[in-house]
Amino acid sequence: MRSNLTFFQSDFPILFTLVRNAERYFADDSNTLVMKTRQFAELTAKTVAANYGLAESENSS
């Protein structure tokens, strides 16, 4: 299956791997899909924050 988000592959390979795994589990395992999607969202937020020089808050986990 070809990913809809291959544009991540060259610049953000870890993000691409997470989103590819989420897509893989879409039809078969909704719990794993949610977990992989959450990992993708968290890493995306951290990557954007790092690129804009934003510090992680003390309350974040």
Protein Blocks (a to p, Z undefined) as FASTA:
>chain_A
ZZfklmmmmmmmmlmmmmmmmmmmmmmmmmlmmmmmmmmmmmmmmmmmmmnopacdfkbZ
Z
